[in-house]
Amino acid sequence: MTPLVLNDVSIYVEASIGTLSQKRVTALEALSLPELLKQQNP
């Protein structure tokens, strides 16, 4: 197994977190209050 280059790992993680954050923001924007209340109070 080849050793990891920390700079490469850092670049990969930063790119992945940006994508994940954007997906979460998009999902939250699409959520309405009644849908949220249904999920929290079944």
mmCIF file as gemmi writes it, N, C-alpha and C atoms, coordinates in Angstrom:
data_model
loop_
_atom_site.group_PDB
_atom_site.id
_atom_site.type_symbol
_atom_site.label_atom_id
_atom_site.label_alt_id
_atom_site.label_comp_id
_atom_site.label_asym_id
_atom_site.label_entity_id
_atom_site.label_seq_id
_atom_site.pdbx_PDB_ins_code
_atom_site.Cartn_x
_atom_site.Cartn_y
_atom_site.Cartn_z
_atom_site.occupancy
_atom_site.B_iso_or_equiv
_atom_site.pdbx_formal_charge
_atom_site.auth_seq_id
_atom_site.auth_asym_id
_atom_site.pdbx_PDB_model_num
ATOM 1 N N . MET Axp A 1 ? 0.848 -1.186 0 1 0 ? 1 A 1
ATOM 2 C CA . MET Axp A 1 ? 0 0 0 1 0 ? 1 A 1
ATOM 3 C C . MET Axp A 1 ? 0.887 1.241 0 1 0 ? 1 A 1
ATOM 4 N N . THR Axp A 2 ? 0.56 2.19 -0.846 1 0 ? 2 A 1
ATOM 5 C CA . THR Axp A 2 ? 1.36 3.403 -0.935 1 0 ? 2 A 1
ATOM 6 C C . THR Axp A 2 ? 0.968 4.367 0.172 1 0 ? 2 A 1
ATOM 7 N N . PRO Axp A 3 ? 1.915 5.128 0.684 1 0 ? 3 A 1
ATOM 8 C CA . PRO Axp A 3 ? 1.596 6.092 1.746 1 0 ? 3 A 1
ATOM 9 C C . PRO Axp A 3 ? 0.72 7.236 1.203 1 0 ? 3 A 1
ATOM 10 N N . LEU Axp A 4 ? -0.113 7.765 2.072 1 0 ? 4 A 1
ATOM 11 C CA . LEU Axp A 4 ? -0.993 8.866 1.681 1 0 ? 4 A 1
ATOM 12 C C . LEU Axp A 4 ? -0.244 10.185 1.723 1 0 ? 4 A 1
ATOM 13 N N . VAL Axp A 5 ? -0.557 11.02 0.776 1 0 ? 5 A 1
ATOM 14 C CA . VAL Axp A 5 ? -0.018 12.378 0.759 1 0 ? 5 A 1
ATOM 15 C C . VAL Axp A 5 ? -1.088 13.268 1.394 1 0 ? 5 A 1
ATOM 16 N N . LEU Axp A 6 ? -0.765 13.857 2.526 1 0 ? 6 A 1
ATOM 17 C CA . LEU Axp A 6 ? -1.765 14.607 3.292 1 0 ? 6 A 1
ATOM 18 C C . LEU Axp A 6 ? -2.361 15.772 2.513 1 0 ? 6 A 1
ATOM 19 N N . ASN Axp A 7 ? -1.577 16.39 1.668 1 0 ? 7 A 1
ATOM 20 C CA . ASN Axp A 7 ? -2.101 17.497 0.867 1 0 ? 7 A 1
ATOM 21 C C . ASN Axp A 7 ? -3.184 16.998 -0.09 1 0 ? 7 A 1
ATOM 22 N N . ASP Axp A 8 ? -2.966 15.829 -0.705 1 0 ? 8 A 1
ATOM 23 C CA . ASP Axp A 8 ? -3.965 15.255 -1.599 1 0 ? 8 A 1
ATOM 24 C C . ASP Axp A 8 ? -5.236 14.89 -0.838 1 0 ? 8 A 1
ATOM 25 N N . VAL Axp A 9 ? -5.075 14.347 0.348 1 0 ? 9 A 1
ATOM 26 C CA . VAL Axp A 9 ? -6.228 13.987 1.178 1 0 ? 9 A 1
ATOM 27 C C . VAL Axp A 9 ? -7.004 15.245 1.544 1 0 ? 9 A 1
ATOM 28 N N . SER Axp A 10 ? -6.307 16.288 1.909 1 0 ? 10 A 1
ATOM 29 C CA . SER Axp A 10 ? -6.948 17.544 2.283 1 0 ? 10 A 1
ATOM 30 C C . SER Axp A 10 ? -7.767 18.118 1.121 1 0 ? 10 A 1
ATOM 31 N N . ILE Axp A 11 ? -7.209 18.097 -0.064 1 0 ? 11 A 1
ATOM 32 C CA . ILE Axp A 11 ? -7.915 18.608 -1.248 1 0 ? 11 A 1
ATOM 33 C C . ILE Axp A 11 ? -9.17 17.779 -1.515 1 0 ? 11 A 1
ATOM 34 N N . TYR Axp A 12 ? -9.045 16.458 -1.412 1 0 ? 12 A 1
ATOM 35 C CA . TYR Axp A 12 ? -10.195 15.569 -1.64 1 0 ? 12 A 1
ATOM 36 C C . TYR Axp A 12 ? -11.3 15.83 -0.626 1 0 ? 12 A 1
ATOM 37 N N . VAL Axp A 13 ? -10.941 15.95 0.641 1 0 ? 13 A 1
ATOM 38 C CA . VAL Axp A 13 ? -11.936 16.161 1.702 1 0 ? 13 A 1
ATOM 39 C C . VAL Axp A 13 ? -12.635 17.507 1.514 1 0 ? 13 A 1
ATOM 40 N N . GLU Axp A 14 ? -11.904 18.536 1.195 1 0 ? 14 A 1
ATOM 41 C CA . GLU Axp A 14 ? -12.512 19.853 0.99 1 0 ? 14 A 1
ATOM 42 C C . GLU Axp A 14 ? -13.509 19.826 -0.166 1 0 ? 14 A 1
ATOM 43 N N . ALA Axp A 15 ? -13.175 19.13 -1.233 1 0 ? 15 A 1
ATOM 44 C CA . ALA Axp A 15 ? -14.082 19.028 -2.381 1 0 ? 15 A 1
ATOM 45 C C . ALA Axp A 15 ? -15.32 18.222 -2.018 1 0 ? 15 A 1
ATOM 46 N N . SER Axp A 16 ? -15.153 17.156 -1.267 1 0 ? 16 A 1
ATOM 47 C CA . SER Axp A 16 ? -16.282 16.3 -0.895 1 0 ? 16 A 1
ATOM 48 C C . SER Axp A 16 ? -17.224 17.011 0.072 1 0 ? 16 A 1
ATOM 49 N N . ILE Axp A 17 ? -16.683 17.745 1.013 1 0 ? 17 A 1
ATOM 50 C CA . ILE Axp A 17 ? -17.511 18.462 1.983 1 0 ? 17 A 1
ATOM 51 C C . ILE Axp A 17 ? -18.344 19.529 1.282 1 0 ? 17 A 1
ATOM 52 N N . GLY Axp A 18 ? -17.776 20.183 0.294 1 0 ? 18 A 1
ATOM 53 C CA . GLY Axp A 18 ? -18.529 21.191 -0.461 1 0 ? 18 A 1
ATOM 54 C C . GLY Axp A 18 ? -19.732 20.583 -1.151 1 0 ? 18 A 1
ATOM 55 N N . THR Axp A 19 ? -19.564 19.411 -1.74 1 0 ? 19 A 1
ATOM 56 C CA . THR Axp A 19 ? -20.66 18.726 -2.415 1 0 ? 19 A 1
ATOM 57 C C . THR Axp A 19 ? -21.712 18.286 -1.414 1 0 ? 19 A 1
ATOM 58 N N . LEU Axp A 20 ? -21.284 17.725 -0.308 1 0 ? 20 A 1
ATOM 59 C CA . LEU Axp A 20 ? -22.209 17.268 0.724 1 0 ? 20 A 1
ATOM 60 C C . LEU Axp A 20 ? -23.003 18.442 1.291 1 0 ? 20 A 1
ATOM 61 N N . SER Axp A 21 ? -22.338 19.531 1.566 1 0 ? 21 A 1
ATOM 62 C CA . SER Axp A 21 ? -23.017 20.706 2.118 1 0 ? 21 A 1
ATOM 63 C C . SER Axp A 21 ? -24.059 21.239 1.139 1 0 ? 21 A 1
ATOM 64 N N . GLN Axp A 22 ? -23.722 21.268 -0.135 1 0 ? 22 A 1
ATOM 65 C CA . GLN Axp A 22 ? -24.664 21.766 -1.146 1 0 ? 22 A 1
ATOM 66 C C . GLN Axp A 22 ? -25.893 20.872 -1.221 1 0 ? 22 A 1
ATOM 67 N N . LYS Axp A 23 ? -25.71 19.565 -1.114 1 0 ? 23 A 1
ATOM 68 C CA . LYS Axp A 23 ? -26.85 18.64 -1.139 1 0 ? 23 A 1
ATOM 69 C C . LYS Axp A 23 ? -27.749 18.873 0.067 1 0 ? 23 A 1
ATOM 70 N N . ARG Axp A 24 ? -27.16 19.106 1.229 1 0 ? 24 A 1
ATOM 71 C CA . ARG Axp A 24 ? -27.961 19.35 2.441 1 0 ? 24 A 1
ATOM 72 C C . ARG Axp A 24 ? -28.73 20.66 2.335 1 0 ? 24 A 1
ATOM 73 N N . VAL Axp A 25 ? -28.097 21.693 1.806 1 0 ? 25 A 1
ATOM 74 C CA . VAL Axp A 25 ? -28.76 22.989 1.642 1 0 ? 25 A 1
ATOM 75 C C . VAL Axp A 25 ? -29.934 22.846 0.685 1 0 ? 25 A 1
ATOM 76 N N . THR Axp A 26 ? -29.736 22.129 -0.41 1 0 ? 26 A 1
ATOM 77 C CA . THR Axp A 26 ? -30.803 21.926 -1.387 1 0 ? 26 A 1
ATOM 78 C C . THR Axp A 26 ? -31.971 21.176 -0.756 1 0 ? 26 A 1
ATOM 79 N N . ALA Axp A 27 ? -31.675 20.142 0.022 1 0 ? 27 A 1
ATOM 80 C CA . ALA Axp A 27 ? -32.731 19.369 0.68 1 0 ? 27 A 1
ATOM 81 C C . ALA Axp A 27 ? -33.487 20.23 1.692 1 0 ? 27 A 1
ATOM 82 N N . LEU Axp A 28 ? -32.795 21.066 2.431 1 0 ? 28 A 1
ATOM 83 C CA . LEU Axp A 28 ? -33.458 21.934 3.412 1 0 ? 28 A 1
ATOM 84 C C . LEU Axp A 28 ? -34.315 22.998 2.746 1 0 ? 28 A 1
ATOM 85 N N . GLU Axp A 29 ? -33.871 23.498 1.606 1 0 ? 29 A 1
ATOM 86 C CA . GLU Axp A 29 ? -34.661 24.497 0.892 1 0 ? 29 A 1
ATOM 87 C C . GLU Axp A 29 ? -35.965 23.901 0.381 1 0 ? 29 A 1
ATOM 88 N N . ALA Axp A 30 ? -35.954 22.623 0.025 1 0 ? 30 A 1
ATOM 89 C CA . ALA Axp A 30 ? -37.146 21.965 -0.51 1 0 ? 30 A 1
ATOM 90 C C . ALA Axp A 30 ? -38.117 21.54 0.591 1 0 ? 30 A 1
ATOM 91 N N . LEU Axp A 31 ? -37.683 21.525 1.827 1 0 ? 31 A 1
ATOM 92 C CA . LEU Axp A 31 ? -38.503 21.059 2.94 1 0 ? 31 A 1
ATOM 93 C C . LEU Axp A 31 ? -39.484 22.144 3.385 1 0 ? 31 A 1
ATOM 94 N N . SER Axp A 32 ? -40.726 21.745 3.59 1 0 ? 32 A 1
ATOM 95 C CA . SER Axp A 32 ? -41.717 22.712 4.074 1 0 ? 32 A 1
ATOM 96 C C . SER Axp A 32 ? -41.993 22.449 5.555 1 0 ? 32 A 1
ATOM 97 N N . LEU Axp A 33 ? -42.578 23.41 6.214 1 0 ? 33 A 1
ATOM 98 C CA . LEU Axp A 33 ? -42.863 23.283 7.644 1 0 ? 33 A 1
ATOM 99 C C . LEU Axp A 33 ? -43.798 22.108 7.945 1 0 ? 33 A 1
ATOM 100 N N . PRO Axp A 34 ? -44.897 21.925 7.228 1 0 ? 34 A 1
ATOM 101 C CA . PRO Axp A 34 ? -45.76 20.77 7.516 1 0 ? 34 A 1
ATOM 102 C C . PRO Axp A 34 ? -45.024 19.427 7.36 1 0 ? 34 A 1
ATOM 103 N N . GLU Axp A 35 ? -44.162 19.318 6.354 1 0 ? 35 A 1
ATOM 104 C CA . GLU Axp A 35 ? -43.383 18.089 6.176 1 0 ? 35 A 1
ATOM 105 C C . GLU Axp A 35 ? -42.446 17.877 7.361 1 0 ? 35 A 1
ATOM 106 N N . LEU Axp A 36 ? -41.827 18.929 7.808 1 0 ? 36 A 1
ATOM 107 C CA . LEU Axp A 36 ? -40.912 18.842 8.94 1 0 ? 36 A 1
ATOM 108 C C . LEU Axp A 36 ? -41.646 18.425 10.215 1 0 ? 36 A 1
ATOM 109 N N . LEU Axp A 37 ? -42.813 18.999 10.438 1 0 ? 37 A 1
ATOM 110 C CA . LEU Axp A 37 ? -43.585 18.657 11.627 1 0 ? 37 A 1
ATOM 111 C C . LEU Axp A 37 ? -44.072 17.201 11.584 1 0 ? 37 A 1
ATOM 112 N N . LYS Axp A 38 ? -44.4 16.699 10.415 1 0 ? 38 A 1
ATOM 113 C CA . LYS Axp A 38 ? -44.792 15.29 10.293 1 0 ? 38 A 1
ATOM 114 C C . LYS Axp A 38 ? -43.641 14.376 10.682 1 0 ? 38 A 1
ATOM 115 N N . GLN Axp A 39 ? -42.441 14.737 10.266 1 0 ? 39 A 1
ATOM 116 C CA . GLN Axp A 39 ? -41.285 13.922 10.563 1 0 ? 39 A 1
ATOM 117 C C . GLN Axp A 39 ? -40.939 13.953 12.045 1 0 ? 39 A 1
ATOM 118 N N . GLN Axp A 40 ? -41.097 15.079 12.676 1 0 ? 40 A 1
ATOM 119 C CA . GLN Axp A 40 ? -40.715 15.227 14.063 1 0 ? 40 A 1
ATOM 120 C C . GLN Axp A 40 ? -41.793 14.733 15.019 1 0 ? 40 A 1
ATOM 121 N N . ASN Axp A 41 ? -43.048 14.768 14.605 1 0 ? 41 A 1
ATOM 122 C CA . ASN Axp A 41 ? -44.168 14.377 15.468 1 0 ? 41 A 1
ATOM 123 C C . ASN Axp A 41 ? -45.039 13.354 14.746 1 0 ? 41 A 1
ATOM 124 N N . PRO Axp A 42 ? -44.617 12.119 14.69 1 0 ? 42 A 1
ATOM 125 C CA . PRO Axp A 42 ? -45.392 11.125 13.944 1 0 ? 42 A 1
ATOM 126 C C . PRO Axp A 42 ? -46.74 10.837 14.576 1 0 ? 42 A 1
